[in-house]
């Protein structure tokens, strides 16, 4: 490297070159590229083991898979495999780019294992295969390292120094500003998709996820805090967290290093780098070293200097201690690994529900996206080729069994499969959670997130004759009705219709959308359905284009030879409105939430590639708005008014009055409201004056103030932490006649509530999405919070002159896996003008 580790942070190219050198010089090391980031940086795994293990890695992986599928391996065979099999230990470093000491530590681990000549290292290599992912998030790390190294001359330990205070969006996130340590379950990002594919090949017995936290903390390792995911094998989790935890504690104790366990970092949410591996057979552990975002030397609050060398040393010691503990308990660990998978299969017989069934639905695109995710995660999914009559099935949110017929082409997901525990964690909803303090969201369910009808069967469904779904099984769309010389229609009930429309708009097609339901050629179409008139697009090869787009997007497109409607307006009616291509201005930089900006950026850049421009909030006062149809203000951490001055606010108001659409979220919506910029009459629920509150609200506030007076300090701290929505599933009622509600039906729509914000009902505009008194669906929320949010709005539209202000209380694209509400954003982009 040409410098001592810990002198400064290493660039991606330097770490890459070092790993390539180890690969070239040692028969103990093999470097594998398993993917590339969005910025085209390679993603690497460094395999380290005895040469004979590396040479036979394919057969080792096959034997691991034999342990994973206990349906094909009996106990005697498993015992023979375990006696000869090396244990696979996988350590992942630097998933958050600005927690940068861990990639430096990864090089220390690699060096000591490749160059080490003592008997302990040799014994470890004879009994283990160590997989090092040195840099899970190269793009975020490089963004951080470029910043911190550019600010260094001599080290400045003062916490207010630039090198300890990186600018927006910070290095924590990947290229699209997604938190990769929240994405394991949802696989929205290319880094996660590549990693999980590799993980499925190896299925390690241990996974370490290396992080950093505040520079004023010490060091954290397992056992984890509560709550624990209820689908975990609690006996095995508690046993191995204790065994490994005592090993790390012993190493830290003899060096006099501080640490803590069983606090802060829970094992509840399935998208972490500890919980996901633990739900998939490994001992998954988070390691947190003090120093996240700090430069090489940082003065702590206690006056001590925290150095990069110290941070590297701590991560090196836990990494090596893990290998020693695995060596000591190798056969027992492998036996319990096999037992985990065996218990998963056997335990299916004891479960009330034996399978999940998903019938064909109007929104076939959303159903396929959900199925594709499950198959990517290694889960077994089948498609029926005949009608199924099942005598006892319940909806995903109830336990009221009934008889139901499921048509051919229904998807069946049997519970009796190796990944049963993980499957249950993704599908089933925890209706209530006792713990009120969560490190992340308190509830999730894939069918609810995707707004897909899913049923639980108490009866085993024989899938042996059905087709098993693979990643290449994506349904293709087709043209229904043959060639038309009049028009083609895309039903807006399919989420992927927006992808088809985006393709057409990018080809400069002239389109119209329906503002009312209609029936034509014997088929029913929803509001928002798109009409491609052949005559208006005479310069295009319409049939060829719509055929290719249908196939690519999976959307069926209907040919109609006539504009005569059997029900509703004819196609030439004014109820069919011209759809113009939006030109979008997306506000970025401080005070914008990087995560919410990232989900919008990802949507516009990759999923629905529309014309958009990003501009920092502080430059907003100095730009011309006239060329844009839509401006988006994402959620923010601060007040937009500090960045968009009076001139900018007036310019924004004039632009809306002239016909622009402002889409604002969370605190961005508050900025557009009555008490900040005054653009609209919008009022946040927490901004209500006492005289505007109901008698119930006033009574609740009086009782709460009285309770707080008598709370002990710890009780009060817990109350303050719990008196918010920590990622809770609520339901809203949607106005399907409003353009924002196009494509939805009258069923409740489930939203992820990850903020305390909602809107007082507007009289000036339209309350499109309403929280009702029975809003609670799953996760944690106390009664006062539910009472407070009842009869408020999640989504509203307030007209202003010729334009509109669309306000969301929360992110409808939450982490890009909450697909059920993403149509709301698409409707705002396409239909509200």
C-alpha positions in Angstrom: 0.0 0.0 0.0 2.9 2.3 0.7 1.5 3.5 4.0 0.7 2.0 7.4 -3.0 1.1 7.8 -4.6 3.7 10.0 -2.6 6.7 8.6 -5.6 7.6 6.4 -8.5 5.9 4.7 -7.7 3.7 1.6 -9.4 4.3 -1.7 -11.3 1.6 -3.5 -8.6 1.2 -6.1 -5.9 0.7 -3.4 -8.0 -2.0 -1.6 -8.8 -3.7 -4.9 -5.1 -3.7 -5.9 -4.1 -5.2 -2.5 -6.7 -8.0 -2.8 -5.6 -8.8 -6.3 -2.0 -9.0 -5.1 -3.0 -11.5 -2.4 -4.9 -13.6 -5.0 -1.8 -13.6 -7.3 0.8 -14.4 -4.6 -1.0 -17.0 -2.4 -2.6 -20.3 -2.9 -4.6 -19.6 0.3 -6.5 -16.8 -1.4 -8.9 -16.6 -4.3 -10.6 -13.3 -5.4 -14.0 -13.5 -7.0 -15.9 -10.7 -8.6 -19.6 -11.3 -7.8 -21.1 -8.1 -9.3 -20.8 -4.5 -10.0 -22.3 -1.4 -8.4 -24.3 1.3 -10.2 -21.1 3.3 -10.6 -19.5 0.1 -12.2 -17.1 -0.6 -9.3 -16.5 -4.4 -8.9 -17.9 -6.2 -5.8 -15.5 -8.8 -4.5 -15.4 -11.8 -2.3 -12.0 -12.9 -1.1 -12.0 -16.6 -0.2 -9.3 -17.7 2.2 -8.7 -21.3 3.2 -6.3 -24.2 2.8 -5.4 -24.8 -0.8 -7.3 -28.1 -1.0 -10.5 -26.5 0.1 -10.3 -23.8 -2.5 -9.6 -26.4 -5.1 -12.7 -28.3 -4.2 -15.0 -25.4 -3.4 -17.7 -26.6 -5.8 -18.1 -29.9 -4.1 -18.0 -28.2 -0.7 -20.9 -25.9 -1.8 -22.9 -29.0 -3.0 -22.4 -30.6 0.4 -23.6 -27.5 2.2 -26.7 -27.5 0.0 -27.3 -31.2 1.1 -27.3 -30.0 4.7 -29.7 -27.2 3.8 -32.3 -29.4 2.3 -33.1 -32.0 4.9 -35.8 -33.5 2.7 -32.9 -35.1 0.7 -30.4 -35.8 3.5 -30.9 -38.1 6.6 -29.1 -37.7 9.9 -26.5 -40.4 9.2 -25.5 -38.8 5.8 -25.5 -35.3 7.4 -23.1 -36.6 10.1 -20.6 -37.9 7.5 -20.8 -34.6 5.6 -20.2 -32.6 8.8 -17.1 -34.6 9.7 -15.4 -33.7 6.5 -16.9 -30.2 5.7 -15.1 -27.0 6.5 -17.3 -24.4 8.2 -17.9 -21.3 6.1 -17.6 -18.0 7.9 -18.6 -14.9 5.9 -17.7 -11.4 7.1 -19.1 -8.3 5.4 -17.4 -4.9 5.8 -18.4 -1.4 5.1 -22.1 -1.7 4.2 -22.4 1.9 5.3 -19.8 3.9 3.3 -18.9 6.4 6.0 -18.4 3.6 8.6 -15.1 3.2 6.9 -12.7 1.6 9.4 -14.1 -1.9 8.6 -12.7 -2.1 5.1 -9.3 -1.2 6.5 -9.8 -4.0 9.1 -10.7 -6.4 6.3 -7.2 -6.0 4.8 -5.7 -6.7 8.3 -7.8 -9.9 8.5 -6.8 -11.0 5.0 -3.1 -10.3 5.6 -3.0 -12.3 8.8 -4.7 -15.3 7.4 -2.8 -15.3 4.1 0.7 -14.5 5.6 0.2 -16.2 9.0 2.6 -19.0 9.7 1.6 -20.1 13.2 -0.3 -23.3 14.0 -3.5 -21.6 15.0 -3.9 -19.9 11.6 -3.0 -23.2 9.8 -5.6 -25.1 11.9 -8.3 -22.4 11.1 -7.6 -22.7 7.4 -7.8 -26.5 7.5 -11.2 -26.3 9.2 -12.8 -23.2 7.7 -13.4 -21.3 4.6 -13.3 -17.6 5.3 -15.2 -15.3 2.9 -14.4 -11.6 3.2 -16.6 -9.1 1.5 -14.2 -6.2 2.0 -16.5 -3.4 0.8 -20.3 -4.1 0.5 -20.9 -0.5 -0.5 -18.0 0.7 -2.7 -19.8 3.7 -4.1 -20.8 5.1 -0.7 -17.4 4.5 0.7 -15.6 6.2 -2.1 -17.9 9.2 -1.8 -16.9 9.4 1.9 -13.2 8.7 1.5 -12.8 11.2 -1.3 -14.3 13.8 1.0 -12.5 13.0 4.2 -9.1 12.6 2.5 -9.6 15.9 0.6 -10.0 17.7 4.0 -6.9 16.3 5.6 -3.6 18.1 5.9 -2.7 17.4 9.5 -5.3 15.5 11.4 -7.8 17.8 13.2 -9.3 16.0 16.2 -11.8 18.8 17.0 -15.3 17.3 16.4 -16.4 20.5 14.5 -13.7 20.1 11.9 -14.8 19.6 8.3 -13.3 16.1 8.1 -15.7 14.9 10.8 -18.8 16.5 9.2 -19.3 15.3 5.7 -21.8 17.1 3.4 -25.1 15.9 2.0 -25.9 13.1 1.1 -23.0 11.6 3.1 -21.3 8.3 2.4 -23.6 6.0 4.3 -25.8 5.2 1.3 -25.1 3.5 -2.1 -25.3 5.4 -5.4 -29.0 5.8 -5.3 -28.9 6.7 -1.6 -30.5 3.5 -0.4 -29.5 2.0 2.9 -28.1 -1.4 1.9 -28.4 -2.6 5.5 -32.2 -2.3 5.1 -32.4 -4.0 1.7 -31.5 -7.6 2.4 -35.2 -8.7 2.5 -36.4 -6.6 -0.5 -33.4 -6.8 -2.9 -34.2 -3.5 -4.6 -30.5 -2.6 -5.2 -28.0 -4.3 -7.5 -25.5 -4.7 -4.7 -28.0 -6.7 -2.6 -29.2 -8.8 -5.6 -25.6 -9.8 -6.4 -24.7 -10.5 -2.8 -27.7 -12.7 -2.0 -27.1 -14.7 -5.1 -23.6 -15.4 -3.9 -24.8 -16.0 -0.3 -27.2 -18.7 -1.5 -24.3 -20.6 -3.1 -22.4 -20.7 0.1 -24.9 -20.6 2.9 -22.4 -19.8 5.7 -22.7 -20.9 9.3 -21.7 -17.4 10.5 -22.2 -13.9 9.1 -20.6 -10.8 10.6 -21.8 -7.4 9.6 -19.2 -4.7 10.4 -20.4 -1.1 11.2 -19.5 2.0 13.1 -21.6 4.1 15.5 -21.2 7.5 17.3 -17.5 8.3 18.1 -18.5 8.7 21.7 -19.7 5.1 22.1 -17.5 2.0 22.8 -18.0 -1.3 20.9 -21.1 -3.4 20.5 -21.5 -7.1 19.7 -24.2 -9.7 20.3 -26.3 -10.9 22.0 -28.8 -8.5 20.5 -31.3 -6.3 22.1 -35.0 -7.0 22.1 -37.3 -7.5 20.2 -36.3 -10.6 18.3 -38.0 -11.7 15.1 -40.6 -14.2 16.2 -39.8 -16.6 13.4 -36.2 -17.2 14.6 -35.2 -20.5 16.0 -34.9 -19.0 19.5 -33.1 -21.9 21.1 -30.3 -21.9 18.6 -30.1 -18.1 18.4 -29.7 -17.8 22.2 -27.2 -20.6 22.4 -24.9 -19.4 19.7 -25.2 -15.7 20.4 -24.0 -16.5 24.0 -21.2 -18.8 22.8 -19.8 -16.2 20.3 -20.5 -13.3 22.6 -18.4 -14.8 25.4 -15.5 -15.3 22.9 -15.5 -11.6 21.9 -15.9 -10.5 25.5 -12.9 -12.6 26.6 -10.7 -10.9 23.9 -11.9 -7.4 24.9 -11.6 -8.1 28.6 -8.0 -9.2 28.5 -7.1 -6.0 26.6 -9.1 -3.7 28.9 -11.4 -2.6 26.0 -14.9 -1.3 26.7 -18.0 -2.9 25.0 -21.7 -3.5 25.5 -24.2 -6.1 24.5 -28.0 -6.6 24.5 -28.7 -2.9 23.9 -29.9 -0.8 21.0 -29.4 -3.2 18.1 -32.3 -5.6 17.9 -32.9 -8.6 15.7 -36.5 -7.8 14.6 -36.6 -6.4 11.1 -35.6 -9.0 8.5 -33.7 -6.7 6.2 -30.6 -6.3 8.3 -27.2 -8.0 7.7 -27.7 -9.9 11.0 -31.4 -10.9 11.0 -31.5 -12.0 7.3 -28.6 -14.4 7.7 -30.0 -15.7 11.0 -33.3 -16.4 9.4 -31.3 -18.3 6.7 -29.4 -20.6 9.0 -26.3 -18.6 10.0 -25.4 -16.9 13.2 -25.9 -13.3 12.0 -24.2 -10.6 14.1 -23.8 -6.9 14.0 -20.5 -5.3 15.1 -20.5 -1.6 15.9 -17.3 0.3 16.6 -17.2 3.9 17.8 -16.2 6.3 15.0 -18.8 6.4 12.3 -18.2 9.5 10.1 -15.1 10.5 12.1 -11.7 11.2 10.5 -8.5 9.4 11.5 -8.2 11.2 14.8 -11.3 12.4 16.8 -11.5 14.0 20.2 -14.3 12.3 22.1 -16.6 14.0 24.7 -14.5 12.4 27.5 -11.3 14.1 26.1 -9.8 10.8 24.8 -8.5 10.7 21.2 -10.2 8.0 19.1 -7.8 6.9 16.3 -8.4 5.0 13.1 -5.8 2.5 14.2 -7.8 1.8 17.3 -11.0 1.3 15.3 -9.2 -1.1 12.9 -7.8 -3.1 15.8 -11.1 -3.7 17.5 -12.7 -4.9 14.2 -9.7 -7.2 13.6 -9.9 -8.8 17.0 -13.7 -9.6 16.7 -13.1 -10.9 13.2 -10.3 -13.3 14.4 -12.1 -14.2 17.6 -15.0 -15.4 15.5 -12.7 -17.7 13.6 -11.3 -19.1 16.8 -14.8 -19.7 18.3 -16.0 -21.4 15.1 -12.9 -23.6 15.1 -13.5 -24.6 18.7 -17.1 -25.6 18.0 -16.9 -26.5 14.3 -18.8 -29.8 14.3 -21.3 -28.6 16.8 -21.9 -25.5 14.8 -22.4 -27.4 11.6 -24.7 -29.9 13.3 -26.9 -27.1 14.6 -26.8 -25.6 11.1 -28.2 -28.8 9.7 -30.7 -29.0 12.6 -31.9 -25.5 11.8 -32.9 -26.6 8.3 -34.3 -29.9 9.5 -36.4 -28.2 12.1 -37.7 -25.8 9.5 -39.1 -28.7 7.4 -40.4 -30.7 10.4 -41.9 -27.6 12.0 -44.2 -27.0 9.0 -46.4 -29.9 10.1 -47.0 -28.1 13.4 -48.0 -24.8 11.8 -51.7 -24.0 11.5 -51.2 -22.8 7.9 -49.6 -25.1 5.4 -49.4 -22.9 2.3 -49.9 -19.4 0.9 -52.1 -19.1 -2.2 -52.1 -16.1 -4.5 -54.9 -16.1 -7.2 -54.7 -14.2 -10.5 -55.5 -10.6 -10.0 -56.2 -7.5 -12.1 -52.8 -6.1 -11.3 -50.8 -8.9 -12.7 -47.6 -6.8 -12.8 -47.7 -6.2 -9.1 -48.3 -9.9 -8.4 -45.4 -10.9 -10.6 -43.0 -8.4 -8.9 -43.9 -10.0 -5.6 -43.4 -13.6 -6.9 -40.1 -12.6 -8.5 -38.8 -11.2 -5.2 -39.7 -14.5 -3.4 -38.0 -16.6 -6.1 -34.9 -14.3 -6.0 -34.8 -15.0 -2.2 -34.5 -18.7 -3.0 -38.1 -19.5 -2.0 -40.1 -22.3 -3.7 -43.1 -21.0 -5.6 -45.4 -23.0 -7.9 -48.1 -22.2 -10.4 -51.2 -24.3 -10.6 -52.5 -25.6 -13.9 -56.1 -26.3 -12.7 -58.7 -25.0 -10.4 -58.1 -25.7 -6.7 -60.9 -26.1 -4.2 -59.5 -25.6 -0.7 -61.8 -26.2 2.2 -60.1 -24.0 4.9 -58.4 -20.7 3.8 -58.2 -17.3 5.4 -57.1 -13.9 4.2 -53.7 -12.7 5.2 -55.2 -10.3 7.8 -57.8 -12.6 9.3 -58.2 -16.1 10.8 -61.7 -16.9 9.6 -61.5 -20.0 7.5 -63.8 -20.6 4.6 -64.1 -22.7 1.4 -62.6 -21.0 -1.7 -61.9 -21.9 -5.3 -58.7 -20.8 -6.8 -58.5 -20.6 -10.6 -55.8 -22.1 -12.7 -52.6 -20.0 -12.8 -52.8 -19.4 -9.0 -49.4 -19.3 -7.3 -48.8 -21.8 -4.4 -46.1 -21.3 -1.8 -45.8 -24.4 0.4 -44.7 -23.9 4.0 -42.8 -27.2 3.9 -39.5 -25.9 2.4 -36.1 -25.3 3.9 -36.6 -21.5 4.2 -39.9 -21.8 6.0 -38.9 -19.4 8.8 -37.7 -16.7 6.4 -40.9 -17.3 4.3 -43.1 -16.8 7.3 -41.2 -13.7 8.3 -41.8 -12.1 4.9 -45.4 -13.1 4.4 -47.2 -13.1 7.8 -48.0 -10.0 9.7 -47.3 -9.5 13.4 -50.6 -7.9 14.4 -49.3 -6.4 17.6 -45.8 -6.0 19.0 -45.3 -5.6 22.8 -41.9 -3.8 22.6 -42.3 -0.1 21.9 -38.7 0.7 21.0 -37.5 -0.5 17.7 -34.2 0.0 15.9 -36.2 0.1 12.6 -39.8 -0.5 11.4 -42.0 -2.5 13.6 -44.1 -4.3 11.0 -44.0 -5.5 7.4 -45.7 -8.1 5.1 -44.8 -8.6 1.5 -48.5 -9.1 0.3 -49.6 -6.1 2.2 -46.7 -4.0 1.0 -47.4 -5.0 -2.6 -51.2 -4.7 -2.1 -51.6 -8.3 -3.4 -54.4 -10.6 -2.3 -52.9 -13.6 -0.5 -54.5 -16.4 1.4 -53.4 -18.8 4.1 -54.4 -22.5 3.6 -54.9 -24.8 6.5 -54.8 -27.7 4.0 -51.6 -29.1 2.4 -51.6 -28.3 -1.3 -49.9 -31.0 -3.4 -47.6 -29.0 -5.7 -45.7 -32.0 -7.2 -47.4 -31.7 -10.5 -47.3 -27.9 -10.8 -44.6 -25.8 -12.5 -41.9 -24.4 -10.2 -41.4 -20.8 -10.9 -37.9 -19.6 -12.0 -36.4 -16.2 -12.5 -36.9 -16.6 -16.2 -40.6 -17.1 -15.9 -41.7 -13.5 -16.2 -45.1 -13.4 -18.0 -45.1 -11.5 -21.2 -47.9 -9.1 -22.2 -49.8 -9.4 -25.5 -52.1 -7.6 -27.8 -55.7 -8.7 -27.2 -58.0 -8.3 -30.2 -55.5 -8.3 -33.0 -54.7 -5.4 -35.3 -56.6 -2.2 -34.9 -56.8 0.8 -37.2 -58.5 2.9 -34.5 -57.0 2.6 -31.0 -55.2 0.5 -28.4 -56.1 0.7 -24.7 -53.9 0.0 -21.7 -55.8 -0.7 -18.5 -54.5 1.3 -15.6 -55.3 -1.5 -13.1 -51.9 -3.0 -13.8 -49.0 -1.2 -12.1 -46.8 -1.9 -15.0 -49.1 0.1 -17.2 -47.0 3.1 -16.0 -43.9 1.4 -17.5 -45.7 1.0 -20.8 -46.9 4.6 -20.8 -43.4 5.8 -20.0 -42.0 3.9 -23.0 -44.7 5.4 -25.2 -44.1 9.0 -23.9 -40.4 8.6 -24.5 -41.2 7.7 -28.1 -43.3 10.9 -28.3 -46.6 9.2 -28.6 -49.8 11.3 -28.3 -51.9 9.7 -25.6 -55.1 10.2 -23.7 -56.3 9.0 -20.3 -59.9 8.1 -19.1 -61.3 10.2 -16.3 -64.2 7.7 -15.9 -64.6 4.0 -16.1 -65.9 2.6 -19.4 -66.6 -0.6 -21.3 -65.6 -1.1 -24.9 -65.4 -4.3 -27.1 -66.9 -6.2 -24.1 -64.0 -5.2 -21.7 -64.1 -3.0 -18.7 -61.5 -0.3 -18.1 -60.6 1.7 -15.0 -60.1 5.4 -14.6 -56.7 6.3 -15.8 -56.6 3.8 -18.6 -54.5 5.0 -21.5 -55.8 5.3 -25.1 -53.3 5.2 -28.0 -55.2 6.5 -31.0 -53.7 5.2 -34.3 -54.8 8.3 -36.2 -53.1 10.7 -33.8 -49.9 8.8 -34.1 -49.9 8.2 -37.9 -46.1 8.9 -38.0 -45.5 5.9 -35.8 -45.5 2.1 -36.4 -48.1 1.7 -33.7 -48.7 -2.0 -33.9 -45.0 -2.9 -33.8 -44.4 -0.5 -30.9 -47.3 -1.6 -28.7 -46.6 -5.2 -29.4 -42.9 -4.9 -28.2 -43.9 -2.7 -25.2 -46.6 -5.2 -24.1 -44.0 -8.0 -24.3 -41.4 -6.1 -22.4 -43.6 -4.7 -19.6 -45.9 -7.7 -19.2 -49.0 -5.6 -19.8 -51.8 -6.8 -22.0 -52.9 -4.1 -24.4 -56.4 -4.2 -26.0 -57.0 -3.4 -29.6 -60.4 -1.8 -30.3 -61.8 -1.2 -33.8 -64.2 1.4 -32.6 -64.5 4.4 -30.3 -68.2 3.4 -29.5 -68.4 2.6 -25.7 -71.0 0.1 -24.5 -70.8 1.8 -21.1 -69.5 5.1 -20.1 -68.1 7.8 -22.5 -67.1 7.2 -26.1 -63.4 7.5 -26.8 -63.8 10.8 -28.5 -65.4 12.4 -25.4 -63.9 15.2 -23.4 -63.7 12.7 -20.5 -60.6 11.4 -22.3 -57.9 13.9 -21.5 -54.6 14.5 -23.3 -51.7 13.0 -21.4 -48.5 15.1 -21.9 -45.0 14.0 -20.9 -44.1 15.4 -17.5 -41.0 17.4 -17.1 -39.9 17.1 -13.4 -37.8 19.2 -11.1 -36.6 17.1 -8.1 -35.2 19.1 -5.2 -32.1 17.7 -3.6 -29.3 18.5 -1.1 -29.8 19.9 2.4 -32.3 19.9 4.0 -33.7 17.0 1.9 -33.9 13.4 3.4 -31.3 11.5 1.3 -33.3 8.3 1.6 -36.5 9.7 0.3 -34.7 11.6 -2.4 -33.0 8.3 -3.3 -36.3 6.4 -3.7 -37.6 9.2 -6.0 -34.3 9.3 -7.9 -34.3 5.5 -8.4 -37.9 5.7 -9.6 -37.3 8.4 -12.2 -33.9 7.2 -13.3 -34.4 3.4 -13.6 -38.0 2.2 -13.1 -39.9 5.0 -14.9 -37.3 6.9 -16.9 -39.1 10.2 -17.3 -37.4 13.6 -18.0 -36.2 15.0 -14.7 -33.7 17.5 -13.4 -32.2 17.6 -9.9 -31.5 21.0 -8.3 -30.3 21.8 -4.8 -32.7 23.6 -2.5 -30.3 26.5 -1.9 -30.2 27.2 -5.7 -34.0 27.2 -6.0 -34.3 31.0 -5.7 -32.1 31.4 -8.8 -33.6 29.1 -11.4 -36.4 29.5 -14.0 -39.4 27.2 -13.3 -41.4 27.9 -16.5 -40.1 24.8 -18.4 -41.3 22.3 -15.7 -44.7 20.7 -15.2 -43.9 19.2 -11.8 -41.7 20.0 -8.8 -41.1 17.5 -6.1 -40.2 18.5 -2.5 -39.1 15.3 -0.7 -39.2 14.8 3.1 -36.6 16.9 4.9 -34.6 16.9 8.1 -34.8 20.7 8.4 -36.9 23.6 7.3 -37.1 24.3 3.6 -37.7 28.0 4.4 -34.0 28.2 5.5 -33.0 27.4 1.9 -35.9 28.6 -0.3 -36.2 32.3 0.5 -39.1 34.7 0.1 -38.3 35.3 -3.5 -38.2 31.6 -4.2 -41.4 31.0 -2.4 -43.2 33.7 -4.4 -41.8 32.3 -7.6 -43.1 28.9 -6.6 -46.5 30.2 -5.8 -46.7 32.0 -9.2 -45.6 28.9 -11.0 -48.3 26.8 -9.3 -50.9 29.5 -10.1 -49.9 29.3 -13.7 -50.6 25.5 -13.9 -47.7 23.7 -12.2 -48.0 20.7 -9.9 -46.1 20.7 -6.6 -45.7 17.3 -5.0 -44.6 17.7 -1.4 -43.9 15.0 1.3 -43.7 15.2 5.1 -41.9 18.3 6.1 -41.8 19.4 2.5 -45.6 19.4 2.7 -45.5 21.4 6.0 -43.3 24.0 4.2 -46.1 24.4 1.5 -48.6 24.9 4.3 -50.3 27.7 6.0 -47.9 28.1 8.9 -44.6 28.2 6.8 -44.6 29.5 3.3 -48.3 30.1 3.2 -48.6 28.6 -0.3 -51.7 26.8 0.7 -54.2 26.4 3.6 -52.7 23.0 4.4 -52.3 22.4 8.1 -50.3 19.6 9.7 -52.2 17.7 12.4 -49.6 18.7 15.1 -50.1 22.4 14.1 -53.8 22.5 15.2 -54.6 25.3 17.7 -56.3 24.3 20.9 -59.6 25.9 19.9 -59.7 23.7 16.7 -59.2 20.4 18.6 -62.1 18.1 19.4 -63.2 17.5 23.0 -61.6 14.0 22.8 -58.3 15.5 21.7 -58.3 18.1 24.5 -59.2 15.4 27.1 -56.4 13.1 25.9 -53.9 16.0 26.2 -55.0 16.8 29.7 -54.7 13.2 30.8 -51.3 12.8 29.2 -49.9 15.9 30.9 -51.1 14.6 34.2 -49.5 11.2 33.6 -46.1 12.7 32.6 -45.9 14.6 35.9 -45.7 11.3 37.9 -43.4 9.3 35.5 -40.1 8.1 36.8 -37.1 9.2 34.6 -36.7 5.9 32.8 -40.4 5.5 32.3 -40.6 9.0 30.8 -37.7 8.3 28.5 -39.3 5.1 27.3 -42.6 7.0 26.8 -41.0 9.7 24.7 -39.3 7.1 22.5 -42.5 5.1 22.1 -44.9 7.9 21.5 -44.4 7.9 17.7 -44.9 5.6 14.7 -41.8 3.4 14.4 -42.8 2.1 11.0 -46.3 0.9 11.5 -48.8 -0.5 9.0 -52.0 1.6 8.8 -54.9 1.6 6.3 -56.4 4.5 4.5 -59.6 5.0 2.5 -58.9 6.2 -1.1 -61.1 8.5 -3.2 -61.0 6.4 -6.4 -62.8 9.2 -8.4 -59.9 11.6 -7.9 -57.0 11.3 -10.4 -54.7 10.4 -7.5 -56.8 7.4 -6.8 -57.0 6.0 -10.4 -56.3 2.3 -10.6 -57.4 1.5 -7.1 -60.7 0.0 -5.9 -62.7 0.6 -2.8 -60.7 -1.8 -0.7 -58.5 -0.3 2.1 -55.0 0.7 1.0 -52.2 -0.2 3.4 -49.5 2.4 4.0 -46.2 2.4 5.9 -46.4 5.0 8.6 -42.9 6.0 9.5 -43.5 9.6 10.7 -45.9 11.3 13.1 -47.2 13.7 10.4 -50.6 13.8 8.9 -52.9 16.6 7.6 -56.0 18.3 9.0 -58.8 17.6 6.6 -58.9 20.4 4.0 -62.1 22.2 2.9 -60.4 24.0 0.1 -59.1 20.9 -1.7 -59.6 17.2 -1.8 -58.9 14.7 1.0 -57.8 11.8 -1.2 -56.4 9.4 1.4 -58.0 9.3 4.8 -56.9 7.6 8.1 -60.1 6.2 9.7 -60.8 5.4 13.3 -59.9 1.8 12.6 -56.6 2.6 10.9 -54.3 0.2 12.8 -53.2 -2.9 10.9 -49.9 -4.2 12.3 -46.8 -3.3 14.2 -46.6 -0.9 17.2 -48.7 2.1 17.9 -50.2 3.1 21.2 -53.9 4.0 21.5 -53.2 7.8 21.8 -51.4 7.8 18.5 -54.2 6.0 16.7 -56.8 8.4 18.2 -54.6 11.3 17.2 -54.3 10.2 13.6 -58.0 9.3 13.1 -59.9 11.4 10.7 -56.8 13.1 9.3 -55.4 12.9 5.8 -52.4 10.8 4.4 -52.8 12.4 1.0 -54.6 15.5 -0.2 -54.8 17.8 -3.3 -55.2 21.5 -2.9 -55.8 23.4 -6.1 -54.1 26.8 -6.4 -55.0 28.9 -9.4 -54.6 26.7 -12.4 -52.2 24.4 -10.5 -52.1 21.9 -7.7 -50.3 21.1 -4.5 -50.2 17.4 -3.8 -49.3 16.6 -0.2 -48.2 13.2 1.2 -47.6 12.7 4.9 -45.2 9.8 4.2 -43.1 8.3 1.4 -45.4 6.3 -0.9 -42.2 4.7 -2.4 -40.9 3.6 1.0 -37.6 1.8 0.4 -39.0 0.9 -3.0 -40.5 -2.3 -1.7 -43.8 -0.8 -0.6 -45.3 -1.1 -4.1 -48.9 -0.9 -3.1 -48.8 2.9 -2.7 -46.3 3.7 -5.5 -49.2 4.2 -8.0 -50.2 7.2 -5.9 -47.0 8.9 -6.9 -47.3 7.8 -10.5 -50.8 9.2 -10.6 -49.5 12.5 -9.3 -46.9 12.7 -12.0 -49.2 11.7 -14.9 -52.8 12.9 -14.2 -52.8 15.9 -11.9 -52.1 18.9 -14.1 
